[in-house]
Amino acid sequence: MEEFANFAHLAAGIGAAITLLGAGFGIGMIGKSAMDATARQPEASGDIRTSMIISAGLIEGATFFALAICIILAFK
């Protein structure tokens, strides 16, 4: 089992990179969609902004959880 110890750090790094890329693309798509919606209906910009911030916060929470799992697995 010791021969695979170095691969745990590599796998955790790859997992963290994939997690961050997914979160970045997801939050970017949320921002793009919110800007498109605001351009179509400027009077609804407050509701759209609120929904965008809540969605981005949920994505960031899931990202932090996944990164914590990667760190825990790397040092286990």
C-alpha positions, -999 to +999 in steps of 0.1 A: +000+000+000+030+023+006+039+022-031+007+041-039+012+068-014+027+092-040-003+087-063-027+099-035-012+134-037-014+133-075-050+121-075-059+147-050-043+174-071-061+163-102-094+161-083-090+196-070-082+209-105-112+193-120-134+206-091-121+242-096-125+240-134-161+228-130-170+255-105-154+282-126-173+272-157-205+269-137-203+303-121-193+318-154-224+303-171-246+316-142-231+351-148-236+349-185-272+338-181-279+365-156-266+392-178-286+379-208-317+378-186-311+414-173-306+426-209-339+412-219-358+424-188-340+452-170-369+457-145-363+422-131-326+428-124-329+427-086-345+393-086-321+379-112-291+392-092-304+376-060-309+342-078-275+345-093-258+351-060-276+323-043-267+299-071-231+309-071-229+305-033-243+270-036-217+261-062-189+275-041-201+256-011-200+223-030-166+232-044-152+238-009-166+205+002-150+187-027-116+204-021-118+194+015-124+158+005-094+160-018-071+174+009-083+148+034-077+119+009-042+133+001-030+132+036-047+100+047 
